[in-house]
């Protein structure tokens, strides 16, 4: 699929999203950032070995609606790209759409640890977007956060894109001052 065809599909998705939101506006939107491996066999351009997945293929950036699972945007990347490579440029048109077309909808960005990059945090903060991005636990992080976690439970938080988890995440989001 070439770039023009992909852009046409994304434009159709935007028109459908506008129609759906005209019928029932969501109370909030969870933009779920992800990357995955698309296996490729042969000698396709951009196909490369990905060490994380231990396989040959492409490593696209993907943004889903975390409530419905609907695809919002996808960008094909070669197999050697790290998850966060190009994520700020990838995400800005999505944020622009929501901030322009649906300014009344609160936006939450969710990302795995592969997206824990200061440029993405800055982008979210500059666009008024709340975010939950997993950080891999390590000794340095635990030491820096120890004053906040004394006598408090911490660790893995189960994540589901079902509606029942939204209040949990919304109540634990804080914006840096």
Beta strands, then each sheet from edge to edge (+ up, - down):
strand 1: 28-35
strand 2: 38-39
strand 3: 48-50
strand 4: 55-58
strand 5: 61-65
strand 6: 71-75
strand 7: 106-111
strand 8: 130-133
sheet 1: 6+ 5- 1+ 7+ 8+
sheet 2: 2+ 4- 3+
end
